[in-house]
Every structure is written in C-alpha cells, then in structure tokens.
Amino acid sequence: MMEEEELEFVEELEAVLQLTPDVQLAIEQVFPSQDPLDRADFNAVEYINTLFPTEQSLANIDEVVNKIRLKIRRLDDNIRTVVRGQTNVGQDGRQNLKPYQFK
C-alpha cells in the first residue's frame, strides 16, 4: 500500500518537473554541463550503479558521500553568493532612485 502511494507521488512529481524540449535546450545552452546529475534524462539507479558497479566498490561509499557533500556545499555557497548579489543590486537600485522620488 505504502509503496503504491510513494510510486504515485513520484510519478506526479516527475510529471510536474518535466520541462519542454525548448526549455531544456535553452538551459543546456546557457549552462553547459558534463555532469550526469544535470541531464534531463538522469536516472538515479543507473548513476548509483556507475558509482558502485560491484559489491566490493561499496567499500568506497564514505569517499563518494564526502565528495557529494562537498559538491552540495559548493552549490550552496554559489546560491548564497547569487542571492546576496541580487539583494545588493536591489538595494543599489533603490538608492539610485532616491533623488528622483517625489515627496
């Protein structure tokens, strides 16, 4: 029962997250990437199987997890930088417009 609900949820989520081919192409042109995580046809199971092709390769799981955590940390830092930049631009714009405001 629970697995069916989870499967339905995943299917609904995937339907919402599907981008049109035009949008996907635009994203790929603006942000070219060789990272399999960025692919529109990303398959988590295939990706995990490439990371851990054999049972013995699971011995490296801590190293892989640490690399992924580092990647997440870098992404978080990049997002934080962009958000701060947007905030600063907005504040600068308001400051620049103050002399033109009517009272």
JOSUL-V698746 format. One record per backbone hydrogen bond with DSSP energy under -0.5 kcal/mol. NH is the residue of the N-H (numbers start at 1). CO is the residue of the C=O. If there is no record, write none. Layout:
nh=NH co=CO
nh=NH co=CO
//
This chain:
nh=5 co=1
nh=6 co=2
nh=7 co=3
nh=8 co=4
nh=9 co=5
nh=10 co=6
nh=11 co=7
nh=12 co=8
nh=13 co=9
nh=14 co=10
nh=15 co=11
nh=16 co=12
nh=17 co=13
nh=18 co=14
nh=18 co=15
nh=24 co=20
nh=25 co=21
nh=26 co=22
nh=27 co=23
nh=28 co=24
nh=29 co=25
nh=30 co=26
nh=31 co=27
nh=38 co=35
nh=39 co=36
nh=42 co=39
nh=47 co=43
nh=48 co=44
nh=49 co=45
nh=50 co=46
nh=51 co=47
nh=52 co=48
nh=58 co=55
nh=59 co=56
nh=60 co=57
nh=61 co=58
nh=64 co=60
nh=65 co=61
nh=66 co=62
nh=67 co=63
nh=68 co=64
nh=69 co=65
nh=70 co=66
nh=71 co=67
nh=72 co=68
nh=73 co=69
nh=74 co=70
nh=75 co=71
nh=76 co=72
nh=77 co=73
nh=78 co=74
nh=79 co=75
nh=80 co=76
nh=81 co=77
nh=82 co=78
nh=83 co=79
nh=84 co=80
nh=85 co=81
nh=86 co=82
nh=87 co=83
nh=88 co=84
nh=89 co=85
nh=90 co=86
nh=91 co=87
nh=92 co=88
nh=93 co=89
nh=94 co=90
nh=95 co=91
nh=96 co=92
nh=97 co=93
nh=98 co=94
nh=98 co=95
nh=100 co=97
nh=101 co=98
//
